[in-house]
Amino acid sequence: MFSRFSFYLLLGLPFGFSDTAFAAHAIALHGTPKYPATFTQFAYVNAQAPQGGELHTSGLGNFEKLNPFILKGLAADGLQYLVFETLGVASWDEPDTVYGLLAEDIALASDELSLTFRLNRKARFSNGDPVLAEDVKYSFDRLMSKSAAPLYSRYWSDVKQMVVVDPYTVRADFKRKNHELKLVICQLPVFSRKWGNGKSFEKIILDKPLASGPYVVEDFDLGKHITYRRNPNYWGNDHPTRRGMFNFERITYRYYKDALTRMEGLKAGEIDLIQENSSKNWARSHQGKRWDQGELVKQLFPHSNGAGWQGFSMNLRRPIFQDKRVRKALWLAMDFEWMNRQLFFNLYARSPSYFSNTELAATGLPNEREVKVLGELQKTFGDKLPAEIFAEIPAPPKTTPPNSLRDNLRQSRDLLTQAGWTYRDGALRNAQGLPFRFEMMLPDRLYERIAAAYARNLEKLGIQMDYRAYDAALGQRKEENFDYDMTIGLMGGSQSPGNELFDYFGSASRDQPGSNNIMGIADPVVDELIGRIVQAEHREDLVTLVRVLDRVLRLGYYIVPHFHSQNHRVSFRRTLAQPSVLPSYYRIEEWAVETWWMKPKSQETKP
């Protein structure tokens, strides 16, 4: 739930919690929020959008639970942003700003060691009960307990406690100053103490959630579909962060085994829209009678999202990947230009960085500010820093002339030889005679074609890479327990990354089941940089520190980086309408579900 945003505080005017507290309707990292306290709606919504109708969208694989906060099982799609609300919500047209929702006002103590929330007295759970401070504390305590997925206790590990001040006021006390933590706590999802009727939290599996969101679970059939119905008594209809949003009367997620059967579902009229992540499918499958007749519309929606990172990710917990020379050899073996030309219809750009498509990506030689940080790290960590850290950051290898795959593979061969791997008896072998062989775990069969292209290149080096797409449930269990050699890892892009970096790259998350540290990174230099990033108080410091982190991670050669697109690719029914103003930073499915609407019959364009 946190991969989309990082949230930060803007101190406002004196408010009245105490002589040392300040409050604001909105919180941001730098400058002032785009929308003042008197705003009535976000610019990217249509406040006059008609309400009603049903939206049918899709999920892949399976779902096994209605509690998205526990580790075991797959949660139903849509739960977290349709049913559960948070203390604050993000704006999609400014990089790092959150506006109060359940929390009407937010007050930061002068020592920055506590944050006080005054709750909106209009907020109600779906059973009509008011949202009280006790519910906020209950939600926090459950999420920080061993009953919940470990993501939450890691993410808020520096929150000491949640204290009830009065029925509508709750305070978060911090163990230490943390520039981002006191802001990210605004994303605490809140649910009723009555949810589950007294069951222990890990046993609340199929009880319909009791929360304050615009929708309630109406009906479900495990692994097949789930339907949400708009709460007719939703408390937030006129809230400025909700006006013009959540316009469908019902939203149903139909589940499909894979993307191919989902596409057939779109053509058959079972679902109303698909975001297409496959360039091949976009070019070849999103066409035909339904599109020719105008029943389906094919459209690109541009965005300014950070690309984050995606790539073939090596599991350092496996001995075969622990030598950096081996990892760099594998890094050299991917031919992106061939893939883009032959497989992707030249729709992608290479992602050189862990923070591609943002100003956070390291480029060229370190600048003066980066050199200063690197010098400080060198004094502390010495040879734990990569030897080439002060040199120009290497870009992913190319195969366009004068470069070639042959030259890249020659470099790979030399590195492998240095690492003790030589070709004999039909395979690349180590000193013990064991062949270089591993498996890549794929999240979906659509990735088979890029895995196959990569495997062909590795085969030229004498390396055998098998690849396999597991079903969703088994694949999730293997990922949670780090039971793979290589997989396709990814992290959503952010304009201001922070605490989530601990989960992806921090040493403490390396052996924590369910963490996002899929590569098994445990590096004190990385830990130090992340710690400094979350404490950064100025944008220029944050940018500098993230660029240095990018250099350190890239020189570890933990992934073979993939590619990104600057457009969302969507096919949808002509009966659906969208706001005329696009947000800047958004996920297409959440944007569609939250802001689109059903056209009145009189406005439908006939095919």
Secondary structure, DSSP 8 states (H G I E B T S, - for coil): --SS--------SB-SS-TTEEEESEEESSS--SS-TT--S-TTS-TT-----EEEEEEES---BS-TTSSSS-B-TTHHHHT-EESEEE-SSSTTEEEESSEEEEEEETTSSEEEEEE-TT-B-TTS-B--HHHHHHHHHHHHSTTS-HHHHHHTTTEEEEEEEETTEEEEEESS--TTHHHHGGG-EEB-TTTTTT--GGG-SSS---B-SSEEEEEEETTTEEEEEE-TT-TTTT-TTTTT----SEEEEEEESSHHHHHHHHHTTS-SEEE---HHHHHHTS-SHHHHTTSEEEEEEE-----BEEEEEE-TTSGGG-SHHHHHHHHHT--HHHHHHHTSTT--EE--STTBTSTTS--SS--HHHHHHHHHHHHHHGGGS-TTTTS--------STT--HHHHHHHHHHHHHHTT-EEETTEEE-TT--B-EEEEEESSGGGHHHHHHHHHHHHHTT-EEEEEE--HHHHHHHHHTT--SEEEEEE---SS--THHHHHH-GGGTTSTT-S-TT----HHHHHHHHHHHH--SHHHHHHHHHHHHHHHHTTT-EEE-EE-SEEEEEEETTEE--SS--SS--HHHHHHHH-EE--GGG----
